[in-house]
C-alpha cells in the first residue's frame, strides 16, 4: 500500500501521465475524426452517384410510360442492372402509392405508406444512412416533363443500396490508422519518459548529492546540480541559502551549548577548588575561611546571574509567550533604570546622564523593555574607561520612539560589530571575564527590542566609544 501511495505521489509519474494524455488523446480524437469524416464523405459521394443514375432511369420511366405499363424490358433490365451494381433494391411507386415494381419481387401491387416516399411526393428528397444494417436509403422523384405541361411528381423511386464496399474500405483505413496510432503512441510514451525524466532528474541529482555529502554538503555544489531549468535553479539557490542559514544556526547552537556548559562549569569549578582547599587545610584561620566563603558566595552569585539571563532569553524565545503590554511613560521607566545603575557607575567615577527631549508614552512590556535598556546601559558602564561618561537620550516622532545609549568606552573592533548580539560572544574574553559579564546582555537586549517589533543598531570606534540606537514603535501591533 505504501509503494502505491509513493508511486501515486511521484512527480515523475504525474508528468509522464500528463504528457501521455496530452499526446495520445489528440491522436485518438484525430483518428475518429478522420474515420467519421471519411465515412460521411463516402456516403455522400455514393448517394450523389446513385441519385445521378436514378435520375437517368427516372427519365426513361417517363419516356416508356413505365408507371402505367411496367412491362418494358429495357427499363426492367436497367433497373435490374442498377440493383446489381449497388447490391440493393429498387422500388417504383406511382402517384397512388402503389408499388408497381420491386427488384426483389416481394411487395409489387402493395400500397406503401413510407414517410420518405410521402415527403418525396411533396418535393423533399430524402437520404438516410442505416449504420447498423449498412445500407443507404434514398428517394428520387419521377418528374412528368412532357412538353407544354407543368412538371409534377408522378412517381417515386425508393432505392436501398448496400454500403458494404464503403465499410470494407473504411475498415482497411481503420487498420492503417490503428497502426499509425500505435506507432504514435510509442513515440509519445518515449517522449513522456524522456521529458518526465529530464524534469525530475535535477531533483534526484540534488537528493543524491546531499546524501553523498552528508553534513559536509556545500551550498555552491548544491546550486550547481540544478542549472538545467530556471525554476530548478531558483529552488537550488533557495535551498542553498536555507542550508547556509541552517549551518549557521547549527554552528550557533553548538557554540551556545559549549558556552553555556563552560560558563556554568566555571563557577562550579571555582567553588569545588575553594571547598577542596578548605577541606585540605584542616584548622585554618577564621579569616581564611571567611575569605574562601566570600569567594564561593561571589561564584554562586555569578552562577545565579548566568541562569537568570538564560531564563530571560528562553522566555523571549518562546513565541507562544504573550507579552504583557501596557501603556506607560517611557521617561519614568528610564529614570528608574538610571537610578538603579548610578551606584555601579559611581564606583568607577563614570558620569551617567539621561536626556529626554519630550514626554513619551508607549505600549510596551515593562519587564522585557527594562531588561533591554538595563543591559545596554550596564554594558556601557562596564566596558567604559575610568572617569568616563554614559549618555542616554530619549526622543520620539508620531510613530516611533528612539533610545540612544552612547559611551566613552573602549569601543568595539569593526570585525566584531556583527557578532556582538550573539549569545556568549565577547570581543575580549579575558577582559570580559575580569569585568564579570555573562556575554548574554546584548542578546537579551536585542531579543527584547525585536519582540516589540523594533530595531537596534550599533556604531563604534576602538578607543573612542560605542553608540547603540534602538527604534521601537509607540503602539504595539500583534
Phi, psi and omega in degrees: 000321179295322180297316179294323180295317178294321179296319181295325182269009180287126178295321180298317180296319182293318177297318178301314181294320180297311179297320180298312181295314181298327182276320187275321182304312177300325179295316179296314179298320180296320180299310180295326178295316179296315181297315180296317180296317180295318180297315180298319181293319179294318178297317180296315179297317180295320180297317180295320180297316179295318180300318180299314179296318181292325177298322178295316179292325180300320178296322179290330177298322179286317182301317182265012177052041188293332182293338180254339180217088185280033182259002182295119181293325181297312181293317180298323179295318180293321178296320179293319180296316180297320178296321180289319181303314184261009177048050183220203185227139179236130179239131177255126182241133178270185186293344178265012181066024177264136179280115181260345178208132176224116183296345174267354180053043182251320189239024180295145181070006175266158177268135180248132180243033180293137180295326179296320179295315180299316179298323180294320176297333179274004176096011182246107178288142181236143175227127181226136179248119178267098185292326182293312183267355175060059172212156179253129179241126180217159179243139179232124181287145173259111187265136174276101185251033179294141183298136176088356180241149176289133182295138178216159181274116183252353179193172182221136172260119178256113187245131173241114184244139180290142178250019182299319181296324177294318181295323178297314178298319181294319179294323177296317177295321179298318178300315180294318179294324177298319178297315177297323180296319179296315179299315180296321180297320178297317179297316180297319179298316179298317178297317180298318179296312181296316183294314180296322179293318181294328179287315186277335186307317178301322179294320179294321178299315181296319179298314180296319181298315180296319180296323181287318184285326181063231183286342182268019181302136181254132184297318181295322180294322177297315182298324182288341181283348185230061181253003183294320183234152179300315183295315181291328177295319178296321177297317181297318179296318178296319180293319179298319178296316178297320180298318179298317179294320180296319178296322178294317178296319180294320178296317178297320180297315180297317178296321180297312179299317180297316181293318179300315180300316182293313183296321179285330183283327185301308178298322179296319178297317179299315180296323179295317179297316180296316180296317179296324180295316179297317181296320183287336184288331183076243180273081178270155178298152181298324181298322180291319175302315182298318180297316180295319180293326177294316178298319179295322178297320179295321178294323177295318177298320179296316178299317180296321180293319178299314181297318180295319178295320178297317178297322178298317179295317180299317181297321180283335178286337181284106183293335182282345180287115184280126179297146177269083186277134174211152179277127182206167180281118179288327178302310181297321182295317180291325176301318179296317180297316181295321180297321181289330184266350181301318179301323178294318180292325183295327180300329181251012179058044179259129181282124182247114186238136174242125180240120180248125182274339180193166175285129182237123174243129184219161177267108185219163169271111188303314184296311185288324179292322177298319177302316182298307183292320180299315181294321179296314182290318181297320176298319180298326179286313185295318184262036180255175177264163176297138180064028179272198181216154174229124182245121179246128179232150180230129178215170181201156169242200184289347187237319186232160170248155184231122177247125180243127176242109181243148180217170179255031189281199188285343178082171182235131177300148184299325182285354179252353184305317185284351185251352189292340179272359177286148183292133179069008179284133177229136178291311179237098188298319182293317180293320179296323180295321179295320181291326177101015178285159179262349183081011182249350187302310182290327176296318178296315181300314181297314180299320180294319179295316179296324179298332177270013181062033179254187178225156177223134180234157181223142172225141186201154173225134181299127179085353182246336179126178185224148177227123174256133178238118180249131175246125183228130177300144178289328180250130181275124178246122181286000000 
